[in-house]
Amino acid sequence: MGKGFYISKNQAIAVALLAAVAVVTIIALSIVYSKEKAKRALPLNDEKTSPVTPTSPPSNEPWDKYRLPDTLKPQSYNITLWPRLTEDAHGMYIFTGSSEVVFMCEKETDLIIIHCHKLNLTFFDGHHAKLTGMHRAAAPAIKKTWFQVETQYLVVQLKGTLKPGKAYSLYTEFKGELADDLEGFYRSEYKEDGIKKVVAITQMQATYARKAFPCFDEPAMKAIFHITLIHEPGTIALSNSREIGTESLQIDRINVIRTRFERTKKMSTYLVAFIVSDFTYITKQEDNKDLMVRIWARQKAIKEGQGDYALSITQPILEFFEKYYNTDYPLSKSDQIALPDFSAGAMENWGLVTYRETALLYDPKTSANGNKQRIVTVVSHELAHMWFGNLVTLKWWNDLWLNEGFASYVEYLGADYAEPTWNIKDQIILYDIYRAFAVDSLVSSHPLSCKEEEVNKPAEISQMFNTISYSKGAAVLRMLSEFLTEPVFAKGLSTYLNQFAFGNSVYSDLWDHLQKAVDKSPQLKLPHSVHDIMNRWILQMGFPVVTIDTRTGNVSQKHFLLEPNSVVEKPSEFNYEWYIPIKWMKKGGEQDQLWLLQKSAVHKPMKVSRGEWVLANVNVSGYYRVNYDLENWERLLTQLNSNHQIIPVINRAQILDDAFNLARASIINITLALRTTKYLSLEREYIPWEAALRSLNSLFLVFDRSDVYGAMQAYLRKQVKPLFDHFTSITANWTAVPPDHNDQFTQIIALSLACKTGVQGCRDLTKAWFRQWMQDPDNNKIHPNLRSTVYCYAIAAGGMEEWDFGWRMFKKATVAAEAVKLRSALACTREPWLLNRYLEYTLDPEKIRKQDATSTIGSIASNIVGQPLAWNFVRARWEYLFKVYGSGSFSFSNLINDITARFCTSFELSELKQFQKDNADVGFGSGTQALQQAFEKTTAKIKWLEDNKQQVLQWFISQSA
């Protein structure tokens, strides 16, 4: 699955840099929407269906355990579903269906326990299902059936027992609500040319297939699926495999089409997908290839060519992965579809990958460079899963990191193959490694892999879809690939995929195969086995800071914690020590790799003479931070200020990021970290500037309400002006964009930071461009790359007229990427009443789609005026927000991160504690870890400000004179 909702680089820059000084409180909030939603809940007392009975208190009975017993194993499903895309007499959207699951008995039992959630089942002779024996096996009679609501089971108790080695069939008929909850089998509504349209869509990962049909809903319960969809004329049906036939017929005097699909490969329930819509597609079938590649979307989007870019990159990426894995693509088709409503960024359903529109559709006239990069990386991520995740699947969700971390790493490789001139592989340090560091430096972090028994409930599974699983997983697998070398890494992957094809595995299986590849590569010398090295990185949380003393050659490691006085209560069998591969350079020349295998060691080549400098973790190939003795820091700063290009681009970013985070952890002085930014007036590369901006943003968040802010602004204005002037010159006074991919991102930073800090002429530019558009709404001449920044600053500088114009353009937008830019920019206004109104809009799906509600609240919270409004809004609406979004994997935790990002006072900490206390009964769902991290980060910032605020103020004053 993709990494949750996405804010493009220019949006993030623009929103993060917006500041104001007003603070107001929230107005009273209505509860009409939630009441109306409750009225429309699916009735459970249909004469053909059974009511759900209350759950009994937990017991040791198998139906009260969240994991399925090991007595039965599914072999195949035969599923027919009929979604109604119009409301019924009760104003409901529903679907009906039937399912026959054939399963093998592994151990003798008198129970069938199968997942079933929010489905009304039809009675057969007083029971919810029919059981028959296969291949002359005798099926025992059913004694009774019931729903176990808490564990989401249908329980079938038998009068006799099922016999090991025998196959049986369980048949059910059911009805469910085709709700707009973005889970299971759900509906999406959109308007095209003023006409309302409805689409039936699925999102099964992680535990939602049970909402679509009764099933053994665990990843190791793989089976073959025979799927039939019934749908109205004028619509098309899609599923994981190719269509094998359609027929028109009447059911209950209603004209319908029945579409049948080929049997699927053996696969997990969370990868099942089916869609009914009136979408259309573009296709590309290569010569001499049986593989059918199609991009599906709204008819208007396809007609406008918005699917062309995705189609052009899909075949090259698939070919890359076939070579990389040394394994053919396992299926006969690759459908990818852009959906108006989708909670995740994308989902790797086998053969039918689903995306948010922003992750698949590209319009050269309105989409930015960042949108294009987003598409190639997300498509690469999802297609990587076709092998790693789908062909070979994790046994249980405790190893989710292996699935998502792997795809998050190799997405850069596939994207680099499709767009070789972009140097996209380097950006993993910005968008995964540093992202992982931020969370993994807290004591509330967790290991990549945990024990199976620690992840059971759906909410616990949802929490595994987090930054650690995706981004740290990518970082440590990249490190592993670096020290093994890519060819050895790829050889191990190939044998692993071949052995476990159409089956399940655990992380140690991959270590076994990589070790075999190492053993066949005599030129590769490792200090320990792959198991011994990597288990230290995945079975204990956190990461080390490596300290190098160039006066003595001493190299040491220590668990890096953002709050150095925090207590680590989670024990580690490795005592928070790691086997660390250290690539390093001396005075610009790369040296032999060093392995640090204990707490401390002396490496004499790292003892240098006066004038030489040492730089460790070249290209940030390892998952650790680096500190040096003060003299080496000074020599690195001298090098940056005299000829920064001697130091690799990635490592210039590393110096900035490491220094600021070491200062936040009170390991080095904050003024040393601030001095790393002095050379930026000479820097023209994107990655160092982006790293600097992120580090400085952490200062903005704690100082933009204090007296430090003015001096900080003055200093940064001086540092960014040469960059702003540079782009003014090479773009003919901002009338063009540079040809280089990464230079286009740097141009956005130059404009954003210049406007933020008040560089003369910048804000006048943005206001003039926006005003020109307002005067001619059908002719937007603002370059797509710059629109997020321009929209944000123009709306911030304006009032109701600018906001309402932005809102009209947002509602009118037919390209999702443009709508996202406008939706984000509307949060930039400094008018509290407009922000409060906008917060209210997030409760109305007619105004803000459900998939976008939490990110919109987060955008408002990133505005200094909007932060207290959003905080009050969330507190007042917590029960509703939890009910609607609490099970989401990324969105809910991101919401908590966003609304607490500025917290840095004792008062705000006390408010956070009260919020936790007030909502203990409601709960925090997939945001539980994010809440704990908010406590930890707020506490750390309070302490840090006490120790550092004054010297930061003095430094900025001295440098801005």
N, C-alpha and C positions, 0 to 999 in steps of 0.2 A: 504494500500500500504506500502511496505517496506520503510526503511528510506534512500533511495537514494543509491548512489554508496558507496562501502565499501572498506576501507583499513584495512587490518588485523592488529592485535596488533604489531606483529613483524615488519611489513612494516612501520607502523606509527612510531615506536620507531627508526628504522634505518634511515628513511628519516628525521625525526625531529632532529636527532642528528648529521647529516652530516654538516660540516662547511668548508668554505674556505674563501679566502680573496680577490679574484679578482673581479673587476667590469668592464664590457665592455658594449658597446651598440649594438643594434640589426642591422642586415643588412637589406637592402630593401626587401620588401615582395611582392610576386606576387599575382595577383587576378585571375589567370587562372581558379582555381577550381570553384569560385563563378560564373564566366562567363559561364563555361561549364554547371553548374547546371541550370542556367537561360535558356540556349538553350533547355534543356530537359523538360521544364515545360509542363504540359498537355495542348494541344490545346483546346480551348473552342469554336471552330466554326464548329464542326462536323455538317453535314447536318441534323442529327436527334436530335441534342441537341441545347440548347439555350445559347446565350452569357449572361455573368453576366453584369448587368447594374450598373453604378456607384451609390454609396450610396448618397442619398439626405442628406442635412444638418439635424442634430438631431432635433426632434420635440417632441411633447407630444403624438404622435401617438403610439399605442401599439407596432407596429413593430420597433420603435426606442428605446424601453425599453429592457433591457437585461434579464428581468424576463418574463417568459411566463404569459399570462393572465389566470385568473382562470375560464375561460369559458368552457374548454374542458378537459377531463381526459381520457387517453388511457386505454384500456382494454386488447388488445392483438396485437401482430405483427406477420405477416407471412412473413418471409424474405428468399429469395433465393439469394445466392452470388456465383459468379464464378471468382476466382482469376486466372490470367494467370501467370504461373511461368516461362515463356519465353518471350523475348522481341517481340514486334510487329514490323510492318514494319517501324515505326517511331523511333525504338530504345527505346520504352517505355514498362514498366510493368504496366498493367492495371487490373482492375476488373470490372465486370458488375454485375448488380443485379436488383432485384425488391423487393418492400416492400408494404404490405398492412397493414395499421394500423387501427384497429377498436377502435373508441373512443366514449365516452358518452358526450353529451352536458349537461353542468351543468347550464349555463346561456345562454339566447338567444343571438345570435351573427351572424353577417354576415361575420366573418373573421375566417379563419383557419391559425394559426401561428404555424409553426413547424420548429425545427432546421434542417438546411441543410447547410453543409460547404464543399466547394471544390468538389462538385459532379455536373456532367452534367446530367440534367434530360431530358428525352425524351418527346417530345410534343405529346399531345393527343388533337386533334381538336383545336390546337393553344394554349393549356395550358400545364403547367408542371405536371399536375396530373389529376386523374379521381376520382370523388366523387360519392358514391352511398349510399342510405339509407339501413339500416338493419331492419329486422323484419317489413317490410312494411312501414317503415318511408320514406317519400318523400324527396329526396335530392334536394336542390335548384341548379340551374345552376351556373356554374362558370362565373364570370364577367371578371376577369383578375387575372394573377399570376405574381409574380416577386420575385427576390432575394433581400433581404436586407443584403448586405455584412457585414456591420459593426457589426450588431447584430447577424449575422449568421442564418438568417431565410429564409425559403420559405414562402411567404405570398400568401394565396389563398383568393381572395375577391369574395364574392358570390352575386348573383342578389336577393336572398331572405335570410331568416335567418334559422339557425339551431335551433331546438326546445328543450328546457330542458327535460331531461328524455329519449330522443331518441338517438339511436346509429347510427353511420355512419362509412363508410369505405373510406379511402383515399389511392389510389393506385398510386405508382410511379415506373418508371424504370429509371435506372441511370448507369453512367459510372464514375469511379474515377481512379486516379493514385495509383498504389500500390508502393508508394514511399519508400525511405529508411529513413524517418523522425522520426521513432519511435513513431508515433502517429496515432490513429484511426486504420484503416486496412492498414498495411504496410508490407514491405518485409525485410527479413534478408538473407544475403548471407554468405556462408562459404565454405571452401574447405575441402574435406575429401579424403585422398589418391590422392591428386592432382586434384580432380574433383570438379568443382564449383557446389554448390547446392543452391537452393532458397527455402525459407520458407515464407508462408503468415501467419502473426501474427496480433493480436489485442492488443491495449492498449487504453481503453476507458476513464479511469479516468483522469481528471475530466470532460472534455468537448469535448471529441473526438469521441464519438459514432456517432455524427452528420456527421463525415467525412466518416463513413462506410455506413450509411443508414439514410434517413430522419426520425427524431424521436423527441419526446418530451423529451429533454435531460436535465432533472432535477431529482435529487434523489427522490423527492416525487411523481414523475410521474411513479409509478410502474405499471408493466403490465406482462402478460404472453407472452413468445416468442416461436414461432414455427420456427425452423431454418432448412434450407436445404442448403447444400454446394455441388457445382459441382466442380470436380477436376479431374486431369489427372490420367490415370492408373499408378499404382506404387506408388501412394501417399495415405495417410490416412487423414481423416478429423475428427476433434474433436470440440466439443462445450460444453456448460454448462451441458447438460443432456446426457443421454445414447443414443447411436445410436439405431434406431429401424428398419433400413433397408437400404440396398445399392442395386443399379442396374446399370448395364452397358448399355450405350446408345450412340447414335450419335447426336450431335447438330452441325448444319452447317457443316456436314461431318467430324466432329472431334470426335474421340472416347473419352468418358468421363465416370466418375462414379458419380452417384448422391447418396449422403448420407443424410438421414433424421434423425432427432433427436426427442426424446420425448419432449413434451411441458415442458417448464421450470416451476418452481414455480414463483409466482408473485415477481418481482424483478425490480431493477433500471437499467436504460440503462448503467450506468458506470460499471456494473458488467457483461455485456454481453461479451462473448469471442468466437472466432472461429479461428481455425488453420488448415492449410493444409501443410503437410510435408511428408518426407519419414522416419520419426522417428519410433522408436520401443519402447517397454515398458517392464517392469517387473511388476508382480502383486502379490498380497497376498489377498486371500479371506478367512476370518476367518470362522471357523466352526459355523454353526447356525446363520450366519450373511448374510444379503442380500447386505451389503455394498461392493462395488467393489473399491479397492484401487490400483492405478497404478502410476508408475513413468515413465515418457516419456523423451527421450533425443535422441541425435544423435545415430545412430546404433552402432558406434564404442565405444561411451561412455558407453552405456548399456552393450555391449559385454565385456568391460573391468571391469564391476562391479561397475562403478562410481555411480550408482543409489541405490546400496544396502543399504547404511547407511540411506538415506532418507526414503526408504521403511520400514526399521526396526523401525524407530521412529514415523512414521505417525500414525499407529494404536494406540499405547499407548497414544499419544498426543490427538487424537480424543476421546479416552475413558476417558482421564482426563477431558476434557472440557465437555463431556456429564454429568459426575458426578458433576463437578464444577457448571455448569449452571442448573443442574437438568432438562435438556431438551435433547431429542434425537437429533442426527445429522440430519439435515432437509432433506438431499438428499440421493439418492441411489448410488451415486458414488463420489469418490474423486480422480480426476486426478491432477497430478502435473507435470509440464513440464519445462525443462531447455532449455533456448533459447540463441542462439549465440549473438543476439542483443536485448538489453532490457534496457530502460532508467532508470527505477527504480530498487530497489533491488529485489522486487517481487510485485505481484498484486493479490489481493484476489478474482478474478473472481469466482463466485459461481459455484463450481463443477469442475472448470478448472483453477487452480492456476498457474500463470506464474512466472518464476524466471530467474534471471541471472544464468548462469551456475555455478558461484562461490557460489551461495546461495543454490544450491541443489545437486551438484555433488561432491563426495568425493572419492579420490584415496589414499588409505593408503600408497602407495609408494611415492607419491609426494605432498600430501596435508598435511598441518601443523595442529597441534592441534587447532590453532585458526580458521582454515577453518572448522573444525568439529564443533566447538562451534558456529560459524556463521550459519551453516546449521540448527542446532537444534533450535536456537533462531528465525531465520527467518521463518522456517516451523511452529513453534509454534505461531508466530505473525500472520501469514496468516490464519492458521486454527482457531485461536481465532475469526477472523473476520467472519467465517462461521455462527456464531450466532450473535455476536455483530458487526453490520455493514451491514451484508447481510440479515439475518432474520429480524432484527430490524435495520432500517437505519435512519441516520440523516435526518431531514426535509430539511435542507439547509446547505450549506458549511460553514456558520458562526459557526456551531457547530462541525466542523471537529475534533476538539481536543478530543471530547468525543469518536469518532470512533477510531482515531489513538492513542490517549493517553491511552485508555483502552487496546488496543492490545499491546502497548508498555510496559504496566505494566504486563499483565498476560502472555506475552511471556516467562517471567522468571519462572512463575509457571509451565507452560506446559513443558518447557525445564528441569526444576528441576525434574519433574515427570519422564521424559524420561531418564535423566542422574543424578540420585540422589546422586552420590558420588562427583559431581563437585562443590557443594556449589555455584551454578551459581546465585542464587537469590541475593547474596550480591553484585554482580557486577553491579546491577542497579545504585548504587551510582556513579560509574565511567562513565558508558556509557549513562546515562540519567540524573540523578540529577545534577551532576557537569556540564554536557553539557548545561542543562537548565539554571543553575545559571549564566554561562558566558554570555548568551544573555539577560537574564531577569534582570541583574544588570545595564542595559543601559536605558537611558530615551527614546531611540528609540524602546524599547520593546513594547509589546501590550498585552492586556488581553487575556486570553484563549478564551473567548467567546465574540463576539461583536454583534451588532444589524444586523439583516438580510440585511437592506438597505445599510450597509457599504460594503457588498461583492456582487458585481454584474457581473462585466466583467470577462471574462476568465482569464485575467492576475491577477485580484484581487483574484480569486479563487485559482490560482496556488500559490500565495504568502501565502495562509493559510497552505500549506504543508511545514511546517518549524519546527525548533527546539522547539518552544513554544508549538505547537500543539502536537507533538509527545512526547518530553522528559519532558516538564513541565506537560503536561497532565498525563503522567505516574507517575510523582513524587507526584502530589496532590491526584491522585486516590489511590496510595499506602499509603499515609498518612491517607486518609479517611478509607481505609481498616484496617489500624493499630488501629485507635482509636475506630472504630466500632467493631473490631475483625473480622477475616476472615469468620467465620460462619454466622454472621449477615449480612455482606457485600454480601456473596453468596446467602443468602435467598432473599434479596432485588433484586438482579440481576435476580434470577429465576422468580419471579412474574412479574418483568418488561418485561422480554423476552416473557413470556406467554401472557401478555396483548397486546403487540405491535407486535406480530409475523406477518410477511409479511406486516407490515406497517411502519410508520415513527414516529419519536419522537423528542422532544427537551430535553435539559439537565435537565430541571426542572422535567420532567417525571421520570427520574431516582431518583432524590432527593425524590420525593413523595414515591416511592417504598422502598427506603432505610429507610425513616422515618417510614413507616409502619412496617418494620422489627425491627426497634429500639423499637417501641411502644409495640411489642410483646416480647421484651426481657427486663423484669423488672430489671434484674441484671445490665443492662447497663445504666449508668447515664451520660447524656450529658448536658453541661451548656446552650445550645441553640439548636434549631432545626437544622437538616441537612442542610436545605435551608440557614438559617442564618449563619451557620459556613462556608459552602462551597462557597456561593456567594462572600464572601470576598476574596476567593482565585482565583475565575475564572472571576470575573467582574472588577477587577482592576489588572493592570500589576504589576510586581515586586514581591518582597518577603521581609520579615523583617530580620534584624539582632537583635538577642536577647542578651542583655547585662546583665550579672549576677555579682553583687557585693557581694562577699562572706563575706565581712566585715560587711555588714548591712542586707543581705538577700534581697536587692532590685533587682527586675527583671523588665526590660524595653524593649520596642521594638521601632525600627525605620526602615523606608524604606531604604534598602541597595542599594547604588548607587556606581558604580565603580569610577565615578568622583564626589566627594562629593559636588563640587560647581556647578554642572549642575542643570539646572532649569527644573522641571517637569511641562510641560505645559498641560498635559492631566489631567483633573479633575477626582476625584474619589468620589463617594457618600459615601465611607467609610473612606475618608481622609487618605488613605494608612495606615490603621490599620487593624490588623487581629486577629481572635480568634485562639490562638496558643496552640496546645497540646505539652506539654514539658515532655518527658520521661527523667529522669535524675538519676545519681548515685552519691554516696558519698563514697569516699575511697574504691571504688570497689564494693559497694553493691547497687543494684537498689532500688529506692525509689518510693513512690506513685506518679502517674502522676499528673502534675500541668497544669491547663489551665490559660494562660495569656489572659485576656479579655479586658484589657484597655492598655493605653499607658505605665503605670508603676504600679507596685504593690510590696508589701513586702511579701516575703514568708520566714518566720522565720527559717524553717528547712535548708534553703540554707545559713544561717549564720553559718560559721564553725570556729572551733578553729584551732590554729596553728598546722600545720602538716597534716591536712585533706585537701582533694581537692574535688571539685565538677566538674562533667562532665555532660553537658546537650546535649539533642538530641541523646540519646542512639541508636546505630545502624542507625543513620541518618533517623529515621522514619518520621521526620517532614521536611517540605520544608522551611528551614531557616538556617541562619548561626548563630554562637554563639561567643560572645566575653565575656571576664572576666576581673575582676580587675587584676592588674599586679601581685599581690601576688599569686593569684590562677594560673595564667599562669606559674609562677615560680615553683609552686608545681607540676603542670602537667609535666613540663619539667624535673623536678627531678625524677618523677616517670618513665618517658620514659627512662631516662638514667640509672636508677638503676634496674628496672624490668618492661620493657615495656609490658610484656604479661598480667599484671594485667588489663590493658586497652584493651577493645575489639578490635579486628582487624579492624573492620570498623571505629571505633572511632579514631584509630591511623591515619588512612587516613584522617578522618575529621579534626583532629587537624592540620595536615599539610596544607590541602586545605583551611580551614577557615583562618588560620594564614596568609598565603600568600595573600589571597584575601582581608583580612582586612588591610593588609599593602599596597596593591595596592590602596585601597580606603582611605589611610592615616588615618585609625582609630587606628592602632597600629604601632609601629616602625618596619621598615623592618628588623632590626637586630634581633628582637624577632622572626619574622617569619623564618629567616635563622637559628636560633638556634634550631628550631624544627627538622632540618635535621641532627643534630649532632648524634642522636641516631641511624641513619640509618645503621651505621657500624655493629649494632647488629641485624638488622631486616632481616628476611628471608621470610616474607610473601609477596605475590604478590600485594594485594590491596594497602597497604601503599606505597610500592615502586612505583607502577603505579601512585598513587596520587602525590607522591613527584616528579616523573619525569615530570608530566604535569605542576606542579607549577614551577619547574626549567626551563622547556622549555620556559615559558613566559619570564624568565630572559635571556635565550639564545637568544631569538628573538630580544631583545633590546640591548644586550651587545656583541653579537658576532662580531660586527664591531668596538668595542671600546677597551680601555686599561683594562677594567674590565675582559675581557675574559680569559686572561692567568691565573690570580689568581683564577678565578672561576674554571677553568679546574683543577688546582692543588688541590684545596680543594675537588672537587668531585672525583678526582682520589683516594684520600686518603679514601673517604667514601665508594666507590664501591669496592675497592680492596678486603676487607674481603668477600664480596658476590661472587666476581669472584673466589677467592681461594676456597670458599665453594663448588662451582659447579665444579671447577677443580678436587677437591677431590672426590666428590660423583659420578661423571660421568666418573671416570677413565681417567682423562685428556681430557675431552670433546669427548670421544668416545661413549657415551651413553646419554640418556635423563632420568631424574628422572621419577618414575612411577606416582607420583601425578599430577593431571591435572593442578592445579594452580602453582605448582613448575616448570612446564614446561614453563609457562609464565615468572616466575621470572628468570629462566635461560636465557631467551632471553634478559631480561633487563640487567642482569649481563654482557653478552657478548657485547651488544650494547653500554652500558655506559662505559665499560672498554675500548673498542676500541675508543670510542669518546674522552675519557680523556687521552688516551695514557698509560694505564696500560701495563706494560712490557709483551710482548709475545702475546697480543691479536691480534694486526694487522698482526703479522707474521702468526698466525693461519689462519685467514681469507684468506690471500693471498695464503698460501700454499694449502688450501682446494680448492680454485678456480682454481689455476694453475693445480692441479691434475685433476680437471674436464676438463679443456681445453685440456689436453694431452690425455684424454680418454672420449670424449663427450657422448658416449653411456653408460657410467657408472658413474652416479653422486652419489658419496658417502656422500655428505653433507646431514645431517638430514633435513627433510622438515621443522621442527620447526625453524631451524637456517638459512635457505636459504636466507630469505629476508635480514637479517643482513649481512651475508657473501657476498652475491652478491653486496650489496650496498658498503661495505667498500672495496671490491676487485676492483670494477669498479672505485671507487673514487681514489684509489691508483694507478690505471693503466692508460692506454691511449687508443689509437684507437684500438689496438689489443683486449683488454679486452672488450671494448664497442661493437665492431663488433661481437665478439663471443657471447656476451649476446644477441645482436639483432638476430643473427642466431638461437639461442636456443629459443628465444621468438617466432619467426615465426614458429619454428618447434614444439612448445609445443602443445600437444593434450589434456592436462588437463588445464582447465581454471584457477584454483588456481595457478598453476605453471606459467602460462603466466602473471598473475597479479603480482607475485613476481618479475619477470624479467622486466616487463614494468615499475614498480616502481623503481627498482634498476638502470635502465638505466638513470634515472634522477639524479643519484648521482655523475656522472662524474664531474670533475673540469675543463674540457676542454670547454671553451666558444663556440668554433666552433661546437663541438659535440652537445652541448645543443641547439644551434641555429638550427642545422640540425634536431634535435629531435622535436623542436617546429614546424618546417615546416611539419614534418611527421603527426602531428595532424590534418592537413588540408586534408590529403589523406586517405579516408576510407579503401583503399587497404592496408595501412600500420598500421594505428590506427583506430579501429572501432569507429564509431560516439559515441557510448555509453561511450567510454573511453577517448574521446578527452579532455573534460574539467578537468577530474581528472588527466590526464597526464600533462597538463599545470600546474595544482596545485602542482604536485609532483616536477616539475622543479622549480617552485617558492619557494618551501620549501628549496631548495639548495641555499646557500648564493651566489654562483656564478650565479645561474640561476634566482634568484629573479628579478634583473633589466632587464634581457633578457625577462623573461615572462611578466613583466609589460609593456615593450615597445611593445612586440608582441601583447598583448591584446589591448593596445591602438590603434595600427595601424590596427588591424583586428576587431575592436569592431562591426562595422556594420554587417560584415559577421557572427561573433559569435552570435550576438543578433538574427539575422534572423534564425540561425540554432538551437540555444539552449535557446533563451530568454524566451520561455514559459515553460521550464523545471522546475519542482518543487524544487528539491534539487541541481541539478548539477550547475545551473547558480549562485545561491547564494553562493555555496561552492567555485566556481571559484573566485568570488570577495573577499571572506574571505581569500583564499589562497594567492592571489597576493598582498594583502595589509597587511598580517600578520606581516611583519617586519616594517611597517611604524611607525616611532617614532620621526621624525624631522619636523621642520617647513617647510623645503623645500618639503618633501614628502607630507605634508598636502596641500601645495599650488599646487602641481602636481595633487593631488586627486581632488581638487576644479576645476582645469582647465579641467580635464578629464570629470567631471560632466557637465561643461559648454559646452565643445566641442561636447558632445553627447546628449544634451538635446532633439534634434529633433529625434534622433534615439530611445532614451528611454533606460530603464534598466530592464523592464519586471519583471520577478520573482526575479531579483536581487536588486530591489529597496530598500527593507529593509536592505539587506546586505550592500549596499552602505552607507546608513545612519548610520549603525552601524560602518562601517569603519571610517567615519568621527569622530564619538564619541570616538571610541577606540584610534585612532591616537592622538586626542586632549588630552585625558587623559594620554597617555603615555608620551607625550611631557612635560606636567606639572609634572608628577611623576619623570621623569628623572632629571629634574631641581632640585627637592627637595631631591632625594635619591641616585643619582649615586655615589657621593663621599663616603658616608658612607658604601655603598655596597662594593666598592673597598677596603676600609680600613678593613672591616670585613673579606673579603676573604683573604686579605694579612695576617692578623693576624692569621687566622685559617689554612692557608696552609703552614705555616713555619715548 
